[in-house]
């Protein structure tokens, strides 16, 4: 069993997870080597162009390229997320190691392989869904900016920009991943202008890069909240068994459509729910802000933005029954609500106090909205500006 960065046993065999995901994930769209190179080139240029538009629209300023941009294939996205999970799960791994002590080595080894296969299956499913992602948690200097790369220029994969843009290998926190095969797949499926669609996607993802590079405390704040969530995880076997029984009953209701809870909701203690409320509010803010920027900048620089938004929204709602069930179980429906509710909050605040007044949200952690304020922008305005 692999050991963690601090000598503690891993709860997930991430090497096995990556291997499993690569075996299970769907192949990318069929493209030639020249098309792959052109896609990588245009996505890189679109990301650089989008950054300037995002800064101008939001008034947020960060030193250029403080987090690298990587154009990856599906295998590269899987590896990057395995790296990120290792960082995020460190508090839980340390807690488990402390509780277990020196016992249970063989059991832990077997368990890590089981969870490795399960994690690989989840990564394989997600690898074909994600267009782009900003990962704020990985220290690029520690693992190398090109660790997300694989199979560069491989026909049929729309593969990897191995060194990315910006300061690859420098001691920077976070990186922006653009998943080239998924962008190509969706633009073909929607039959939209590829140049417009790529810039439109980059506007959303670059907003996240600007958020984290322009707000220096945001990364550590999020890491702290996630660490608190994991440290409050219940490890008592009897209590876990009871929670699991309740979860299995709820899954039946979810399959029948009687419950909107996700699997993530079903295994939470009260303390975890409180932490998750705060995390959800911040994620709603970040996602809603990115959607507002995307749609605010779009009409000026993306000629076919209305057509793209209409078709993309219809695609989100048009998933088949099995896909809808998987999305509900994994909490994807809640993710969609984050986009919607967060965008309503951002627009509501901007309508009252303008973009400069809204940017007070980035001044300090105490200015972040809670869940109640996400639903009531005037409440946040009264607290912060009143």
N, C-alpha and C positions, 0 to 999 in steps of 0.2 A: 504494500500500500504506500502510495506517495505521501511524503511529509510536507507540511505547510512551510511557509517562509520562516517561521520561528521554531521549527522542529516539532510542531504539534501534528498529530495524525490528521489527514484530510478526511472529511465526512463524505466527499465525493471524489471518485477517481476521475479527474478532469481529462487526463489523457485518453481514458476509455470513452468518456463522454464525447470528446471531439471525434475520435475514431468512429463511434457509433453514429453520430450525426452525419458524418461524411458518407457513410455507407447508406443511410436511410434517406437523405435529402434528395429532392427532385433535381434533375439536371436543369441548367439554365437554358435560355433561348438559344436557338441555333444561329450563330453569327460567324462571319469570317474573321480571320486574324486582323485584317485592315479595319473592319467594322469595330472590333474590340478596341483597337488602339484609338480610333476616332472617338468612341464613346468615352474612354478614359480621359482623353484630352479635353473633350467638351465639358465633361462634368467638373474637371479641375478648374477650367476657365469660368464656368458658371458659378462655382463656389466662390472664387475670388471676386467676381462681379457682384454676386449677391451680398457679400460682406459689406461692401461700400454702400449699397442701397439700404441694408438693415441699419447701419450706423446712422446714416442721414435721417432715416425715418424715425428711429427710436431716440436719438440723442445719446445713446450709450456708446462709449468710446473705450476701446481696448487696444493695446499694442498689437499691431498686425502680426498674425501667425504665431500667437502665443500658445496655440494648440494646433497641431498639424491636421491636415485634411488627407484622409486615405481613401482611395478608390479601391474597393475590394470586391471579390466574388463571394459566392455563398460560403465557401469553405473558409475564406478569410474572415467573414463576419462571425462564423461559429467560433473560430480560434480567439478572436478579439473578445467575444462575450464570455468565453471560458476564463480568459485572463481577468476580466472585470469581476466575475462572480467570485474568483479567488480572493480578491481584495475585499469585496463587500461582506463575505461570509467569515472573515477572520475572527470577529468577536464571538460568533457562535461556535466556531471550531475550538477556540481557546477555552470556552466555557465547558464544552463537552469533554475536552481532554482533562480539565481540572476535576470534573465530576467523576470521570472514569478512572483516572489515575493510571496505573500500570496494568490494569486488568482488561480483559476483553480484546486483546490484540487481534486474535484470529477472527472473532466476530466482527470487529470493526473493519478489518480488511475485506471480509465478504460483503459487509454492508456498504462500504464505499464503492465496490464494483457494481452492486445492484443499483445504487443511486446514480452511479456514473452512466449506466445504460439508460435509466429513466431520464436523466438530464439530457443525454444525447438525443433521445426521441423528441423531447420538447424543443431542443435547439434545431433539429432537422425540420420540424414543422414551421418554426418561426423563420428559418433561414430564407424561405421563399416569399415571406410576407413583408419584410422590412425594406423600405426604400432608403432610409437614411437614419442615422442615430448618432447623437453626441454622447460619448461615454466620458463623464467628468471624473471618474474615480481612478482610472488607471494612471499611474505615474509613467509617462512615456519614457523618461530617462532610465527607469528601472528595467523595462522590458524591451525597449527598442521600438521605434515607430513602425518598423517594417514587419513586426511579428504577426500582424494581421494578414500579411500577404501570402499568396499561394498560387502556383500555376500561372505566372504572368504570361499574357498574350496567348493563352490557350484558346483555340477556336471553339466556339460553342459555349464558352463560359463567361465571356465578357469579364476578363480577369483583372489582375491587380495592378494598381500603381504602387510599386513596391516601396518607394521612399516617400511618397506623399508630397505635400507641400509644407512650407514652413520649416521648423527647426527639428527635423527628424533626429532623434537621438539626444536632444537637449533635455535638460531637467524641467520639462513642462508637465502639467497635470491635465489630462484629458485629451481626447482626439475626436475628430469628426469622421464618421464612416459613411460613405455613400456606396450602396450596394448596386453596382452597375447592372448585373443581369436582371435584377428585379425592376429597376427603372425601365430598361428596354422592354421587358415583358409587359409591364402595365401600359406603357405608351403605345405599344402595338395593340394590346387588347382594347384600349379605349379609342384607338384610331385618332390620336391627337398629334399636333405638331411636336416632333421630338425636341427641337430646340427650345420651344416655349415650355414644355413639360419639365425638362431638366432644370431650367432656371427656376421654375415655380417650386419644384421640390427643394432646390438649394436655398431658396428664400426662407423656407420653414426651418431647415436644419441649421443654416447659418445663424438664425436668430438664437438658437440654443447655444451655439459656440460663443456668440457675442455675450449672451447672458452670463455665462460662467467665466469668461475671460475679463469682462468689464466689472464684475461684482466679485472681488477676491475672496470674500467670506462665504460665498454661497456653497462652494464645494465642501468645505469643512462642516458647514451647518448640516448639509444633507447627509454626509457620512456619519455625523454624530447622531442624527435622528435614526438612521438605519441601524447603527450600532446599538442604540437604546432599544429598538424594536427586537433585534436578535437576542440581546442580553436578557430580555424579558420572556424569552421562549421557555415554555414549560418542558422540563426534561424528565419529570417523574413518570415512570412507565405506566402506572395505574391511571394517572390523570390523562396522559396521552391516549391511552386506550379508550377512556370514556369520551374524550373529544372526537376520536376517530369514529366511534359508534354513532355519535350525533351527526358527524359529517356524512357517513354513508346513508343515513336516513334522509338528509337534506339533498344528497345527490339524486335520489329517486325523484324528489319533488322538482329538482332543476331539469331533469330529463323530460318530465311531463310538462314543463313550462310553468309550474306553480310557484317558483321561487326565482328571484333575480340575484340571489347571492352567488358568489363564485367560490371555488375551492379555497382561495386565499382567505375569504371571509370566515370560513367555517372552523378554522383551527386557531382562532385568536382568543387570547385571554383579554380581560377588561383593560389591563394596562397596555397591551398591544393595540387594542382598538383606539385608545386615546392617542398613542403615538402615530398610528396609521392615519387618524383624522388629520393630524398636522402635516404628515407627508403628502396625503392626498390633496390638501389645500394648496401646498406649494407646487405639486405637479400640475394641478389645474391651472394655476397662475402661469407656469412656464409654457404649458401646451397652448393655453388660450392666447397668451401673448404672441407666440409664434404664429398661430393662425391669423390673428389680427394683422400682424406685420405682413404675412404672406398675401393676404387679401388687400391690404392697404397699398403696398408697393406694386402688386401685380398689374393693375390696370395701366400703369405708366410704362412698364417694361416688358410685360408679357401680353402681346396683342390678343391671344385667344384664351385669356384667363377665365372668362365667364363660361366658355365651353368646357374647359378643363375641369373647373370646379363642379359644374353640373354633372358631368360624366363620372367624375371621381366620387362624388357623393352618392350617386346612384349605384356605383360599383360596391361601395361599402355596405349598402342596404340590400344588395342582391345576392348575398352568399347563400349557398344551398343549406338544407336542414342540418346536415352533419357538421358543416363548417360553422354554422350558427351555434350549435350545441357546444362545440369545442371552444369557440370564442367566449361563450357564456361561462363555461367551466373555468377557463383561464382568466376570467376577469376582463376580457377585451371590451365587453359592453360598457363596463365602468370606465375604461380608457376613452371610449368615444364620448362619454358624458363629461370627462375632463376637458376635452377640446371644446365642447359646447358651453359648459358652465363657465370655464375659464375665459372664453372669448366674450361672453356676456359681461363678466366682471370687468375685464379690461376696457371694453367699449363704454361701460357705464361710468367708470372712473374718469376716462378721458373726456367724456361728454361733460362732466362736472368741473374738472380741474385742469384739463388739457394734458398733453404728453409730459410736460415738465412736472406737473403735479402728480401724475401717475408714477413717474420715476422715483418718487419718494419711497416707493415700495422696496427699492434696492438699497436704501440708505443703511439699514441695519436689520438683523433678524426680527426685532420687535415690530418692524413695520410690515412684515409679511401678513397676508390675510389669513384668518382661520376659516373653517368650513362655513360658518354662519355668514361671514363677510363675503365669501365668494358668491353666495346666494343673494346678498344684499349690499351692492357696491356703495350705496349711500352710508351704510354703517361704517365701512372702512374709511371713507372720506371724513366722516365726523370724528372718528378716533384719531386719525393721523393729521388731518388739517384743521379740525374743528377747534 
